[in-house]
């Protein structure tokens, strides 16, 4: 059995950014979603609660349709995310209600659940960032932002 030697800095500098950012994205998403599943919730379900809560992402706590929520989350939804099914689960849990116009509204129990779920985010982040100091992380994000700009993308 042979072991692969780590790449030198020169070799790393020649590596394709898309390869490494893609691997990192998939690994971080899989890790995050697995931790959330262990805690009894899904990332898309959590996003629904956040987008409907006036205590989080919603400016006014106004109800929204699934289509409006999909539009609001379009930059971070994955192809396999089924917001209609997620909403049905949250309706069964009593965390959402639906009005006659098909708008979903967060309930007090849903907002309490959202706040409870949010408390787990720092531990998940800490595990992902383990062994990475903030200065290195900041540099990495700035490099990625510049790559986005270099390729005609928009940094938000």
Secondary structure, 3 states (H helix, E strand, C coil): CCCCCCCCHHHHHCCCHHHHHHHHHHHHHHHHHHHHHHCCCCHHHHHHHHHHCCCCCCCCCCCECHHHHHHHCCCCCCCCCCHHHHHHHHHHHCCEEECCCCCEEECHHHHHHHHHHHCCHHHHHHHHCCCCCHHHHHHHHHHHHHHHHHCCCCCC
